[in-house]
Amino acid sequence: MDNDRFTGSAKNVAGKVEGAFGDALGDRSTQASGRARQAEGTAQDLYGQAKDVARDAAGAAANYARQFQDETLAEIVRENPVRALWVAGGIGFALALMLRRPSR
């Protein structure tokens, strides 16, 4: 849970309390201040919720991509084991050539 959600909820409650005091005292300034704090808290809470949703969606997308990649690679190796060996050997050979080059 995002910190903005906690802070927003606290501001929302504080705004409600301040607005209630303003209502009880008949003080329009306190009422307005309470309503403003309440609106700010609601907005911050919604922002925190949006961040949570975005974080969860990004995590789910990354997990799905990782799972798809693993399954696809496994299928390719299972269907073409010799070709997979040749590709792995070629990559290893290319890396060895790059690392063996003399420095200038």
N, C-alpha and C positions, 0 to 999 in steps of 0.2 A: 504494500500500500504506500502511496506516495506521500511525502511530507506535506505537500500543498493541500492534500485532502484533510489532514488533521488540522492544519492552521486555518484553512477555510471554514471548517466546521466550528472551530473555536470562535472565530470572528463572527460567524453567523449567530451562534448562541449569545455572544456578548452583545451583538446588535439588537437581538430580540429583547434581551434584558434591559438594555439602554432605552429602547423604544417603549417598553412597558413602563419604565420609570417616567419617561417623558409624558406618556398618556396619563399616568396617575397624578403627576404634578401639573399637568396642563401646559408644560413647557414645549413649545413648538420647536425650539432649537435642539433640545435633547431628543425629541421625537425624530427630527430630520437626521440628526447625527446617527441615531440608532438604526434608522432605515438604510442609511448610506453604508454603515459598517456591515449590516446584514447582507446588503447587495454585494459588497466587496467580498465577504466571506463565501457567499454562494458562487460567485464567479471564480474565486480561487479553488473552491472545492471541485467545480466542474472542470477547471484546468487540470487539476490533479487526476481526476477520473479519465480525462482524455489522454494524459501521459501514461496512465496505467494500461489503457486499452491499446495505445500505440506500442508500448513495450511488450505486451502480451502477443500482439499480432506479429511483431518482428520476430519474437522468439519462436512462435508457431511456424512462421515462414522459413526460418533458418532450419528448424528441425525437419520440416517437410523436404526442403532442398537437400539436406544431408542424407535423409533416408532415401530419397529418390536417387541421389548420386551413388550411394553405396549399393543399392539394388541394381542399378543400371550397370555399374562397373562389374559387379559380381556376375551378372548375366553375360556380359561380353566375354569375361575370362572363361566362364563355364562353356560358352558356345565355341570360342576360338582360343584354346589354351596355347597353341603354338604361336599364333599371331601375338598374343599377349606377352609371351616370352621374348619374341623378337622386338617388340616395342620397348619392353623394360630393358633389354640388352642395349638397344640403340640409345636410350636415354642415359644409361650408365656410361656408355662409350663417349657420348657427347660431353657429359660432365667431366669425365676423365681428361678429355682433350682440353677443355676450358681450364681446368685446374693445373694442367701440366705446362701450360704456356709460360715461357720465361717472362719475368717482369722487365719492364723497360727502364 
